[in-house]
Every structure is written in C-alpha cells, then in structure tokens.
Amino acid sequence: MNLLQELKQSTIAAVWFMFLTFPLMVIKVNTVTKTIEWRWWNMAFIGIAFFFLSALWRFMLRRKEKNTETRSQDKKTTAIRRRLAERRFFVPIMVLLIIATLAFPHTFSLYQTNIMISALIYVMLGLGLNIVIGLAGLLDLGYVAFFASGAYAYALLNLHFGMSFWMVLPLGGLIGAIMGVILGYPVLRLRGDYLAIVTLGFGEIIRLVLENWNAFSKGPSGIANIPKPGLFGFDLTLQQHSVYLYYIIIALVIFTIFVINRLQDSRIGRAWIALKDDEIACQAMGIDKAGTKLRAFALGATWAGMAGVVFAAKTTFVNPASFTIWESVIILCTVVLGGMGSIAGVISGALILILLPEYLRAVSEYRMLVFGAVLVLMMVFKPGGLIENVRKTYHYKGHGHSTAEEI
C-alpha cells in the first residue's frame, strides 16, 4: 500500500511539473521562419526525471526526520570529538589551502582569476554584513549603499584629486563607517521588518542620488578609466594587474577574517550576540543598546566600503546600475545560505553563490533553474546554513575562573 501511495504521489508530481514547464520545454518559436517546433521528447524527459526526483525528495525528507529523532543527546562528547578531528587535520588542510590559493592565478586563465576576484569581493561583503545580521541580528537590506560609497569614493577622489588606490582604500573604509553611523542613528529604535524597510529605502536613496546628481557622480553614464592599483611604479600588463589584485583581495579577506574572529570573542561581540538574542534582556544587563547597534552598523559598513574600492579598481568603471537592491539581496543570501554568524559558512556561501552560476554556463539555458533548485535543497536540508555557527557557553566556577564549551 505504501508503494502504491509513493507511486501515486510521484506520478502526480511528474504530471504537475510537466504542466508547469510545458510552454518552456515543449514550445519553441522560430521568429525568422515564423514556425513553431513541438519538442515532445522534452516533455517525456521532464516526466521521467521528476518522477524519480519526487521519490528521492520524499526519501531524503524521511531520512532527515529519522536522523533528527535518533541523534545522540551527548552534545559535549560530540563537540570534543569534533575539536580533536579539527586539530588533527588543521595543519595539512591549511598548508594545501595556502598552496592552492597562491598557485591559483598561475594555474588558471585570466577569466578564472577575474571570477575569483569577484567572488572574494563578495566574501568581504558577506563577512561585513555578517556582523550586522549574523552577530547583531539587525536585518539590513541597504548594505549595497556602503559598497557604492567605497566604489564612488575611489572613482571621485582619483578623478578630482588624483589619489591612488592605496590612499583611498582606508578612506573607503572610513567613509563606509561614517555612512553606517548615519544610517544607524535614525533606526536605533527599529527592529525586524521595520528596520529592513528603512534600510531598503536608504539603499535606494543612495542609488537614486548617484543616478540623478550628474554634477557630482556623472549620473547614469558613470565614471570610467579608474586606475588599477600600482606596484612601486612598475608598468604591469592586464594579466599582471589581475594577479596583483587577486593577491590584494586575498590579503584583505585574511585581514577581515582575523578582525571579525577577534570581534566575535570580544566584549562587543558578546554584546552583539546578546542584542540578537533578546534586546530587552540585553538592555537590562546594562549594555548600551544604541552604542552597540551603531558599532555594528559602522564596523559592518567599513568592510563594504573597502570592498567597493577594490571593485572600482577591478572594473575600472562604476555607475549606479552596479549597486541595485539585487546586490543587497545576493550579499544577504551569502550570509543566510552559508550560516549566519559563521565565518567559514559565509565564505562558503559567497563562493557558491558567485561561482556556481558562472560554472553552470555550460548549461546556460537551464543554469538558473539548476541554481534555484540547489538553493531550495540547501534551505530544506540545511536550514541553519552550510556551516552552522558554533557558540561558546561560559560556565563560571567561582574565584574568577571559567571554562568555555562549544555548542
């Protein structure tokens, strides 16, 4: 009886998907000859494929529920074993990772190097947004505004004052931090959906200002001929510039990871986590809620500003079309997909979201369909993200001593 029910449900799912994909997969209109081609074999392929995928989907859901029910309750033993395994393989894995990272631009083509630079820029953006959302729990949908401020800072300061990449890079971070405080101050009392709507409006205001203030930002035509970073006055070829920029963004990502990792375990990091868990309890414990929020916005925006400077140096051209709401959505997806609060998770999420669509160009007609399916699978079977955050709980034993346990 169960087998018959499974066959019935799989058949219904297959027929439903055949109906939904009929206009896309079966009908092909030739606008030159004004004829219609009926590709019925695609319909048969869709039906058979989704019949088996539907059965596999339900099997995986049942297996997930079974694993959840039979999971061991001894979390402390599991955490200890995980830490021992991580320590055992940490050094060889890090050595291999460093070698692969350094050899990447010399092993792959210029196209692959440029894609990786773009992915690493989004790693920086994701790690910066992770401070605001993953640690402090503040839903910011206008994060692209800080990204735009860094990019336009380099473009305009170089255009009017001839300032180099290395001079503008820290200034881009400073300008991003100032913008973060400007955004954070009016929204100190907001949270949840209201905060998301206000930050979304802030991002759109910045984009519209850049698009319509022609005297300041050159409007929709943008700013071109932005110089790439120099290396002690040497004349570099296009490929050498890309390799050099690749190593720069690698260094910036490592610096970002180091700083954010230290922030997580610091006093302000624990204040952010308390703010995320319960604002009222956080304020009752004497934590300055307004100052904590402002620091989260400012520090998160700092990395977006520096990433914007690198983006402008990579593309050598900026215009408002590069900083739409969809950029904020992609950055947010890197945090949610990878795992909120997890540095390794955000890095994994950014690399997957940026690299996967590029490497699916071989099936360009269906790549976004495949990409969407992968995201749905991730949200169903890994709702906490690719790599969930590991929290530390502190047990105080008196006399000023404490022990930390990972959960």
N, C-alpha and C positions, 0 to 999 in steps of 0.2 A: 504493500500500500504506500509506504514511504517512497519507494522507487517510482511508482506511478505519479505520485504528487510532485516529485522532483522533475520528472519528465514534462509534466503539465506546466509547471512554473517556468522551466527553461524554454519551452515552446512559446509560451505567452510572451516572455521577454524578447525572444528572437523575432516574433511577428511584430511586436511593438517597435523594435529598432529598425526593422525593415520598412515599416510605415514612415518612421521619422526621417530616415535617410534616403527615402525614395527620390525626392527631387534632386538631391546632391549626387547620389551614386549611380542612378539609372539614366536620368535625362541629361543629355549633352547636346547643347545647341551650337551649331556651326553658323556664326554670323556672316561668314563670307558666302557660303553656298545657300544659306537660309534653309538648312535642313536640320532635322532632329535625329540624333542617334540614340537608340534604346540599348543600354548596356545591361541586359538581364542577368548576365553571369555575375555582375557585381551584387545583384540582389541575392542570388544564391549564396555567394561568399559571405555576405553580411549575416544572412540567416544562420548558416552553419557556425560561423565564428562566434556570434553572440549566444547561440545555444550552449556551446561549451563554456564560454566566458561566464554566463549566468550560473551554470552549475558550479564552476570553480569559485565564483564570488561567494555563493552561499556556503560552500565547503570551508572557505577561509574564515568567514564570519563565525561559523560554529566552532572552528578550531580556536579562534581568538577567545571566544567566550569560555571554552573549556580550559584554555591556558590561564585565563584570569581566575577561574574558580579554583584551580589546583596549584596556584602559585604559592611558593613557600612563604610562610609568615616570618621566618627568621631573617629580617632585613639586615640586621647587623652583621651576621655571618656572610651574607651575600656582598655587602659593601666591603668587608675585609678582603674577601677573595678577589673582588674586582680591583681593589687598590694594589694587591700583590701582583696580579696579572699585568696591570698597567706599568708598574715599576719594572717588571721583568723585561717587557718589550719596549719600554720608552726610549732607551738609548739607541738601539738599532733602527727603530722606526724613524726617529728624529734624524739620524745620520742619512738614511735613504731619502727622507723628505728634503733635507737640505741639498743633497747632491742633485736630486731631480729638479728642484727649484732653480738652482744655479745653472744647470745644463739646459733648461727648457728653451730659451731663445736661440741657442746654438743647435738644438736638435730639430726644432720645428720651424715652419716657414714664418715669414713676416706677418702673414694673415693670422696665423695661430697666435703669435705673440701679441698682436693688437687686440684679439679677442680676450686673451688672458688679462691684459691691462684693464680692459673694460670690466671684466669680472672682479678683479681686485679692487677697482674703484667702488664697486657695489659692496664688496666685503667691508671696506671702510665705512660706507654709508650705513650698512646694516648694523655694524658694531656701534656706531654712533647712535642710531635710533634705538638700539637695544638698551642703552642707558635710560632713555625716556620711557619706553614701553616695557621692556623686559625686566628692568630693575625697579623703576619708579611707578610703573603701572599707569602712565599718562598717555592716552591714545592721541597721538599727533599725526594728523593727515596732511599737514602743511610742511612736512620736513623738506620737501624739494625747494622751498624758498631759501633755506640756508645753503643748499647746494648751489642754487643760482647766484646767491650773493658772493660766494667764493669765486665762481667762474667769471662773473662780471667784474669783480674786484681786480682780478689779474688782467682781464681784457682792457678795462678802462685805465688802470694805473700804468700799464705798459703803453697804451695809446697816447696818453696825455703827458706822462712824466718819464716814460722810458724805463720803468722799473722792471727788473729781471724776475724770473721765476723764483729764485731763492729769496729775494727780498719780499715778494708778495706772499709766499707760502705761509709764514707765520701770521702775516697781516690778514690773510684769508681766514685763518682760524679765529683770530681776534674779532674780525668783522662778523663771522658766524656767531660767536659767543654774544656779541652785543645785540645782534638780531634775535638770538634766543631769549635774552633778558627782556627785550622789547615785546616779544610775543608772550613770554611767560607772565609778566607783571599783570596785564589785564585779565588773565584767565586763572588767577590764583584760587578763586572760589568755585571754579567749574570742574566737573569731572564727568567721566562716562561719555554719553552721546553728545552732550552739550559742548564738552571740550573738543571732541572730534569735529563738530560742525564749525566751531570758531577757528580752529587751526586750519581746517579746509579753506575757509574764507580768507585767512591770512595768506595762504599759499597762492590763491587765485589773485588776490590784490597785488602781490609782488609780481606775478606774471603779467598782469594787465598793465601795471606801471612800466615794466620793461618793454612791453609791446607798443605802448602808445606815447611814451615820453621820448620822442625822436631826438630831441636836442641832447638828451642825457645818454641814452642807450642805443641810439641808431635805429630804434624801432624794430619792425619785423625783419629788416634786411640784415640785422646783426652786425657783429664786428669780426672782421677777417684778419688774416696774416698775424695771428698771435704767435710769438716765437716759442719754440720748444726750449726746454732747459739747456743751458750751456755747460760745457765741461772744460773749465780753465782756458776758455778762448779757442779751443780746437774746433776746426770745421768738421762736422760729422755728417755722414750720409744719412739718408732716410732710415735705412735699416739700423745703423748705429744709434740714431736718435731713439728709435723704438726700443732697442735693447737697453739703452741707458735709462729710459723712462720706466721700463719694466723693473729694473733693479731699484729705482727710486720708490716705486709704489710698493715693492716687496718690503723695503726698509720702513716705509710709513705704516704698512699693515702690521709688521712686527712691533713697531713702537706703539701702535694703537692697542694691540693685544696686551702688551706689557702694562700699559697705563690702566686699561679697563679692568684687567685682572687684579691689579693692586687696588683699584677703586672698589671693586666688589667686596673685598675683605676689610675695607677700611671702615671708619666710623660713619662716614657719609654713605657708603654703600649699604651698610646695615640700616641706616635711616631710610634710604630709598625703598628697601625691601619691606620695612615696617609700614611705610606710606602706602605701598602697593597692597599689603595685606589688609590694613584697616586704618583709615585716616583718623578716625576719632580716637582710637587707642593710641595711635602714634602721637597725636597732639596731647593726650592725657599723660603720656610718659615724658613730656617736657621737650619734645622735638619741635623745632621751629618749622612748621609745615610750609609756610611761604618761602623761607630761605631754601628749604630742601627742594621744593619744586623748581625754584629759579636756578639752582645749581644743576639740576637735571637737564633743564632746557638749554642752559648755557653750555655745559660740557658736551651734550649730545650734538648741539649745533656747531661746536668747534671742529669736530671731525668732518662734518658735512662741508664746512667752509674750505678746509684743506683739500678735501676730495674734489670740490669744484675747481680749485686752482689746477689740480692735476688733470682734470677733464678738459679744461680750456687749453692746457699745454698739449694734450694728446690730439684733440680735434683741430687745433689752431683756428677755430671758428666757433662763436657762440651766438645763439639767437633765442628768443623766448620759446620757440617750438620745442626746444630740448628740455624744458622744465614744466611740463604739464602735470596735471593731477595723477596721470597714469604712472609717472615716475615715482611719486609718493606711494602709490599702490604697490608697485614692484618692490620697493625698498621694504615696505611693511610685510609683504609676502615672504621676503627673505628671513625676517625675524620670526614670523609665525611658523613657516614651514620648517625652518631649522631647529627651532626650540627657543622660546622666549627666556631670556636670562642666561642662555648657554652660549659661550663664546665659540666653542667648536661647532655647535649647532648652527649659529648664524653664518659662520664661514661656509659650512656645507650647503646651507640653503641658498646663499648668494651664488656660489659656484654652479649649483644645479640649475637655478632659475635663469642664469645668464648663458651658461654654456650649452645646456640641453637644447634650447631652440636652435642654436647655431649648428649643432652637430646633427640635428634632425632635418637639415635642409636637403639631404638625400631623398627624403620622402616629403618634399616641400608642399605637396598638395594636401597632405594629411597631418603635417607636423604639429599644428596647433591642436588638432583633435587628440593626437597621441600625448601631447604635453598636458592638455587638460585632464585626460584620463589618469596620467601619472600623479597629478596633484590631488585628484579625488581619492585615489588609492592611498596616498600618504595621509590625507586628513581622516580617512576611515580607520586605517590600521595603525597609524602613529599619530594620534590626536595631540600628543604632547610635543610633537616635532621630531625631526630626525634624531637629534641628540638632546634628550631632556636635561634640564638644569639639575645639578647636584647641589643640594642645600646643606649647609652645616648647622647643626644644632649644638649649642654650648651648654654643658652640664657643670654647674658650679658646685664644688665640693667643700667650699669654705676656705678660710685663710688665704683668700685671693687666688686660689688655684682653680683651673677649669680644664675640662677636656672637650675636644670637638669630635663630633661624629657625623659622617656624611650620610644623608638620606636621599 
